[in-house]
Amino acid sequence: MNETTIKVEGMSCGGCVKNVTGVLKALPGVEDVRVSLEGASATVRHDPAKVSIDALRAAVEGAGFDSPA
């Protein structure tokens, strides 16, 4: 398992945190997700053979938030 932290821009409340957490946890290979509103980031424990960092960013962007590299 790898632990990757990605930037998440555009979150403004606890509902945003819950939304980002949900879309990331739904991905195959994701074991744990910790989203920080204050830090504008998500730390994801995942299996790199099942889910790529690009896929994590795409899920965040699909939920309506920005995830710059």
ABEGO torsion letter per residue (X at the ends): XBBBBBBBBGBABAAAAAAAAAAAAABBGBABBBBBAAAGBBBBBBBAAABBAAAAAAAAAAAGBBBBX
